[in-house]
Amino acid sequence: MSDSSSESTSRPVIYAVVASTFFVGFGGGVVFPILPNLGEVLGISAFMVGVILSANRWTRLFANGPAGALVDRIGTRKPFVAGLAIEGVATAGYVVAITSSVPEFWFVLARVCWGVGSALVFATAYTITADVSEAASRGTSMGIVRAGITFGFPAGMVLGGIVSEVYSNVAAFVLAASFAGLASVIAYFIVPETHVESADSSIKPWDLETTLPALTVGLVNFGLYFAFFGVLFSTLVLYLQVESMTLALEVGNFGIDYGEQGTSGLLMAAAALSGAVFTILGGKISDGVGARVPVLLVFLVTSCTGFAVLTLAPSLGTVVLGCVLIGAGQGGVGGPLTALLADLTPEERMGRAMGTNNVFGDVGGALGPLVSLPFADAAGFDALYAISAVIPLLAGGVLVAGIYTYTGSLSPTVDESIV
């Protein structure tokens, strides 16, 4: 098949995946301005809030491996559709939780279900993309899909913050559940099977990819998720409260004053939107230069710079700049990093490789809230963000060492990386 023919065939599939993951991303985005503030809203302890925030990632820690193996065993379509549907049910569970007399139980249960669904979605979305894309355009394709997932987050965070402020938290959760349900409908009718033609019963659910490329990429993913989701997203609303920092907008004779939840929703949306834009750019640039590692290092430094900015004299301007830089760094790494994993992994093991990569990311995302919330209480936010600035630099060192050990080159080209 020619490159142009392959491109025309793969694009509709990729865009269908983007549409599905975009809408389910609303469910993840809506909750972030609300959940960290549950201590005040429902009287839940800071530790329990951390458990709720991280429950989906701890669940994915155990679900990612089986999800990846399942993809290599039965294909991508059924797990993708099922994962989206499970996420929709989980989002509806937030409505039950916030109206319940035991909200902690229902929030944890909903987050556990979300973890199972998202393990299936993440394992399949990137595997579908790897299946239908060529090496020369893989970075761009991975960036587009990751951007679709990421764009859902800022839209959801803006809506979550504003709807919860103007109407109620319940209304925000109902809105999120509606969009998540729409995602599974789109996937059911549009997304085809791309990975296997028949089931392979020889693949075991615990069969992970433990090659050096998978472990290297996974460790980088660990650091990014720990810093971005585990630290920034879990603490931003509390940081704004400590600094008494909110946003007021004036449009003509009308003024809108956002509380901490609304302001944090807008700031996290700015970070996620920046990430989505640079996810596409990062993947496209890595295709253009024919190498992934230099692009990855530039964006890791960008993420480091963003956390350093947050430690400066607090003002809304510096917080906005810091969030945008952190988002750009996180996003810019996303496309080239998953493309690099696909470059170095045989197609028949890509599901398992993505499962391994997701395990590392979710360990980072799960540890983040458990560590960052108590640390911020004890040492302050400046110390927390200063330490977080070092994490992307350590990830860069791991990346260079792992790739050099495996390929014998500090910056292998795309052609040299293909298995």
N, C-alpha and C positions, 0 to 999 in steps of 0.2 A: 504494500500500500504506500503511495507517495505521501510526502509530508503534508502537502496541501489537502489531499483527500482525508488523511488522518485527522488533520486540524478541523476540517468541516464536520467530521463525524463526532469528534470528541467534544466540541464546544457546546452543543445542545445538552449533552449529558452533564457537563460541568455546571452549566447554568441552572439545570434542574436541581442539582445538589445544592447550589448556592441559594436558590429560592427556599428550599426546605429548611436549611440550616439557619438562614436569616430569620425566618419567622419563629422558629423554636428558640433562637437567641433572645427574643423578647422575654421569654420566661426567665432566663438567667439574668438578664439585665434589670428587669423590674425589681427583683428582690434585693439587690445590693444597696440601694439607698435606704431600704427599710429594715432589713435584718440586723445590721450592726446596732440599730437604735432600739432593738426589742427590749433591752434592759430597762429603758425608761417607759416604753409603751406598755409592757406587760409585766414588769417587775422580775424579769429573768436575769440571773447572775451573769457577770461578764464571762465566766468560764463556760456557762451553758450556751451563751451566744456564740462563743468560739467553737463549741461542739457542733452547734447547728450549722454554722458557716462551713465547717470542714467536713461534715458528715458525708456529703456527696463525693468528696475527693477520697476519703478513706474507703468508701464503698467501691469507687472505681479502682482503687489500689488492688482489690481482689477481683474485680470484674473485668479489668482491661485485658489481662492475659487470656482468659477464656473467650472474651469477645473477639480478640484478634485471631485466635485459633479457630473459632467458629466461622469467621469470614473465609479463612483459607480452606475450611472443610465444606461449607454449604454455599458459599457465595456472599455477595454483598446486599442484594435487594431485600430479602426477608429481614435480616438483622437491622438494616437501615430503617425500614418502615416501622418495625416493632419498636426500635429505640425511640423514634420520634413520638410514637403513640404513648409509650411509657412516660416520657417527659411531660406530655400533655396532662396525663392523669396526675403526675406528681405536682405540677403547678396548681391544679385544682385543689390539691391537698392543702395548699397554703390557706385557702379560704376556710377550710374546716379548722385548721390549726388556730387561726387568729380569733375565731369565734368560740373556741373550745375552752372548757375549764382547766384542761391540762394541755396548754399550747406546746410545751416543750416536747411532749411525746409525739404529737402530730407533725410538728415542724421537722423533728429528726426523721420520722418515718417518710415524710415527703422528700426530704433531701436524700435519703437512702435510695428511694425509687428513682429520683432524678439521676443519681450516680449510676445506677444500672442502665437507664436509658441512654445517658450521654456516653457511657463506655461503648455501647453499640454504635451510636452515631459517629463518634470520633474515629473509631476503628474502620468504619465503612467509608466515610466521606473521603478520607485521604487515600484509602486503597482504591476506590473507584477512580479518583483523579490520577493516581499512579498507573492504573491499568490502561487508561485511555489517552495518556499524554506521551509525547516523545521527549527524549532527554533534553533536546535543545530548547524546548519550551516548557519543561517541567516546572521550573521555578516560577514562571508566570502563572501556570495553571494552579499550582499549590497556593500561590499568593491569592489568587482570585477566590478559591474555595475558603481559605482561612479568613479572607476579608468578609466573605458572606456571613460566616459565623460571627466575626467580630463586629460587623455593622449592626447586627441584631442587638448586641449589647448596648451600644450608646443610645439607640432608639428606645430600647427598653428602659434604660436608666433615666433618660429624660422623662419618659412617660411615667415611670415608677415614682420618681421624685415629685413631679408636678401633680399627677393624679392623687397621690397619697396626701399631698399638702392641700389641694383644692377640694377633693372629695373625701376619700378615706383609703386606708390600707387595703380594705376588702375590695374596693372598686379596682385598685391597681392589680391585685392578684387575679380577679376575674378577667380583666383585660388580658393579662399575660396568658392565662389558661386558654382563652379563645384563640390567640395567635398560635400557641403551641399545637392546638388541635388542627388548625389550618395547615400547619407544616406537614403533619402526617398524611393529610388528604392529598396534598400536592405530590408527596413522594410516592404514594400508592399508585397514582394514575400516570406518573411521568417517568420516574427513575427506573432504568432497566437493570438486568443482571449483567455484570461485566467481568466477574472474577473466575468462576469455575463453571464447567458444563455439567458436572455430576458430583455428587457428594463423595468425599474422601474420608472413610471411617477410620483410617490409620492415624489421623491427626488427633492428638490428645488435648483436652482443654487447658492443661497446665504447660503446654509446649510453648515456651517463650523464646524470643530471639536473643541470644547472649553473645553475639559476635562483638568485636571491638567497635565497629561503627555504630551498632545499635546502643551499646553502653555509653559511648562518647556522646552521641546526640542526646541520649536520655539524660545524662548528667547536666548538659547545657540546659535542657528543658526544665530540669529540676530547679536550677537556680533562677531561671526566668519566672517560673510560676510562683516560687517562694516569694520573690521580691514584688512581682506585679499584683497577683491576686491575693497572695497570703499576707503581704504587708500593706501595700498602698490601698487596695480596695477594701480591706478589712478595717483600716484605721482612719480613713480620710474623714468620715463624718464625725468621729470623736475628736480628731485634730481640729476641725473647724469649731467644734464646741469649746474646746480649751482656749483657742485663740479668739473666740467670739467673732468669727468671720462668716458673714453671709452676703448674699448678692441681692442688690436692689436694682431693678431696671425701670426706666421711665420711657414710655412711648406716648408722645403727645401730652395729653392731660392725664394719662393713666400711669399709675405706678404699680409695680409688682415687687413685693418683698418676699424673697425665698428664705425659708428656715434652713437649718443645717442639713436636713434630709434633701430638700430641693436643691440646695447649692452643691452638696456632694454628688447628687445625681448628675447635675450638669458638668461638674468637673471630671467625674469618672467617664461621662459620655465623651468629653473632649479628649481624654486619654485614649479611650477605645476607638474613637473616630480617627484620631491621629494614627493609632495602630493599624486600623483597617487600610488607610491610605498608603502607609509605608509598607504594609504587608505586600500589596500589589507591586509597589515600586521596588522593594527589596528583591522579590522574586524575579522581576523583569530585568533588573540590573545584573543579577547573578547569571541570567541567561545571556545577556549582552556581552559581559566580560568573559563568559565561559568558565567561571570559577565561583565557588560558593564561599570559601573561607574568608577572603578579604572583605567581602560584603558583610558577612556575619560579624567580623571584628569591629567594623565601623559602627554598626548598630548596637553592639554590646557596650561600646564606649559611650554612645548616645544615652543609653539607659542609665549608666553610671552617672553621667552629667546631670540627668534629671533628678535623681535622688540627692545629689550634692546641692542642687538649687533649692530643694525643700528645706535644707538646713540653714539657709540664709535668713536674714531678718524677715519675719512673717508678714506678708501682705498678700492680698488676693492676686495681685499680678505675679508674684513669684510662685505662688501655688499653681496658678494656671500654667505658667511656663514649665514648671517642674513636671506637672501631669502630662503636658503635651510631649515633652522630651522622653519621659518614661514610656509613654504609649508608642512614640515613634521607634524607640529602641526595641521594645517588645515586638511590635508589628514587623519591623524591618528584618528581624531575625527569623520570623515565622516561616515565610515562604522558602527562603534558601535552606533553612534547617531541615524541613520535611523533604525538600527536593534532594538534599544531600543524602538523607537516609534512603530515599528511593534509588538514587544513583548507585549506592553501595550494597543494595539488597536484591537478591534474586526475586523475580516477580511472584513466584509461588510461595514465598515466605513474607511478603509485604504485610499481610494482615497481622502476623505475629510480631513483625518489627514495629508496626504502629502500636500494637498492644503494649509492647515493652516500653516504647517511648512515652506512651500515655501513663504507664505506671509511675515512671520517674516524675513526670509533670505533676501528677496528682499527689505524690508524696510531698513535693514542695508546696503545692497549694494547700494541702491539709495541715502540714506543720506550721505554715505561716500564721494563720489566725491564732493557733494555740500558743505560739511563741510571742507574736508581736503585740497582742492585746495586753497580756500581763507585763511584758517588757516595757511597753509605753507607760503603763501605770507606775512602774518602779523607777525607770531611768529617764523618761521623757521622750518626746517625739523626735527631737533633734538627734539624740544618740541613736534612736532606732533607724532613722533615715540615713544617717552617716554610715552605719554598719551595712545597711542595704545597698549603698553605693558601691561597696567592695565586691558584692556578689557577682555582678556581670563581668568584672575583671577576672575573677577566679574562673568563671565559666569559659572565658576566652582562652585562658591558659590550658584548661582541660581539653578544649576543642583542638587547639594547635598540637598538643602532645599526642592526643589520640589519633588524629588524622595523619600526622607525620609517621607515627609508629606503624599504621596500617598500610599507608600508600608509599612511604619513603619520600614524600614531598610535603612542604609546608603549605602549598597551595595547588593541589591537583586540579587539572582542568576537568570540565564536564566529561569529555571523551575518555580521559584517563580513569575517571571514577566509575564508569559503567561496568557492572559485573559481567 
